[in-house]
């Protein structure tokens, strides 16, 4: 596990807009991921959970779970998409 210094913000990095914490459990035949997402700007928190039998099905389940909160999904999309340039 990383120490707290490795998580300190770097001066050349953009600000944090969201946080994601996920716990993944697997017994070899099935995998369960549970966690939480937080919008750092609005403070909205959303619980996420996904189940899958393959890494791809788990990833798709997590993506689906993460987009359930409308406001959170909207702010996540805004954070990912490039901002329009001002003329």
N, C-alpha and C positions, 0 to 999 in steps of 0.2 A: 504494500500500500504506500502511496506517495505521502511525503510529509507536507505540512502546511505551506512551506516555502515554495514548493513546486506549483501550487495553485494560485500563488500571488499574481495579480494582473501584470502583464508586461506593458511597458510604456508605448509600444507600437501596435498594440492590439485594440480593436474596437471594444466598446463597453458590453457588458453582459446584458442580453435581452431576454434570456430564458435559461432555466436550469432543468436538467433531466437526471433523475436517479432511478436506476433499474436494478432489480435483483433477478438473477436468472437461475432457475433450478432445473436439473435434468437427471433422469435415471437411465438415459441411453435410448429409450423408446419414445419418450415424450418430453417436452420442454415447456416450462411455464416461466413467463417473465411478468413481474409485477413492479410497479414503481409509481413515481409521481413526477409531474411537470409543473413548473411555476413560471408564469410570465413575470419577469423582473420589473416591468414597467407598471402593469396594472395590479400585480399581486395575485392574480387569479391562479388557483391551484386546481389541477385535474389529476385524478387517479387513473393509472393505465394498467391494463392487464391483457396478456395475449397468451395463447396456447398454440403449440405447433408440434408437428412430427418431423419437420425439417427446418434448417436455418431459414430458408426462403419463406415458408409458411409462418414462421415466428416473426420474421421481419415485416411481412405484410400485415399480420395481426397487430403488431405494435404501431405501424403507421396508421392503420384504421382506428385504433384506440386513441391515438394522439390527436386525430382530427375531430373527435366527438365534441369537444368544447368549441363552440363557434367563435367566441371572442378570442380564445387562445389560438385557434387555427388561423384566424385572421391576422393576429399579431405575428405568428410564426412565419406566415407567408410574407408579410411585410419585411420581416427581418432577413429572409432568404433572398427575395427578389432585389435586383439592383434598383436604387432610387433614381427617379428621373432627374436628369441634369437641368439645372437652371440656366437660362440663357442670359 
